[in-house]
Amino acid sequence: MLPVFGLRSAMPAERDAFVVPDGRRAAVFDESLKLLRTVLRDSGVTFAGEYFAVRDVDVLPKPAAPLDIWLGGATLAGFRRVGAYGDGWLGSFLTPSEARQARLDIGAAADSLGRHIPDDHYGINLAVGEGRLPEPVIRGIRRRRPDLDPAELVAADWDQLHRQLDDYVAAGLTKFVIRPAGATASAGFIDRFTKELLPRQN
């Protein structure tokens, strides 16, 4: 059976689609996460917020164990959101030292609300090239993080990726999403992925 739930906007009834008010995207997202956590946990949920309202809502079947909600984010506001509404964090385009600070900020935000993010629920997306980084990847990184050398964020080869992984593990991260740098990977990428990373699995 598929999960079934209903949601209606608290915006005026004549609106056909929910429109996020200017400057309120973060508030809308926060409220949606609060509602999501509630309907995943409770039955017959009635919720009336600033942006969303539902009545007698159920998600069925209820998961046997609570579902973890993992969030991204690379700002202090994003870290506070993870602390308030998330069960894990998966970052991207952050150095190991920045990721360490993110973990501390998220933990502090959770503690301030009487919540706890498990120590092994912090991770990061990483990309690896096959000897060099494609020029479009380098340009994309420079647009997103002009303050850093692209090589600090994306590994040109597997040896560099292993060094990065060691640094992120030392920073307290335990979950990693590894993907090829660029739009496509070579036919042998999966075989190399398996050879390089299976020995590191714990």
JOBELNOR-V863273 format. One record per pair of residues at least 24 apart in sequence whose C-alpha atoms are under 6 Angstrom apart, sorted by the first residue. I is the first residue (numbers start at 1). GAP is how many residues later the second one is. Records with the same first field share a line. If there is no record, write none. Layout:
# JOBELNOR-V863273
I=GAP + GAP
This chain:
# JOBELNOR-V863273
3=56 + 57
4=55 + 56
5=53 + 54
7=47
8=45
9=43 + 44
10=41 + 42 + 43
79=27
80=26 + 29
83=26 + 27
84=26
87=30
88=33 + 34
89=33
90=33 + 34
91=33
92=32 + 33
93=60
96=71 + 72 + 75
100=71
120=54
122=51
123=50 + 51 + 52 + 53
124=52
125=51 + 52
126=52
127=27 + 51 + 52 + 53 + 54
128=27 + 28 + 29 + 52 + 53
129=27 + 28 + 52
130=27
131=25 + 26
132=24
137=45
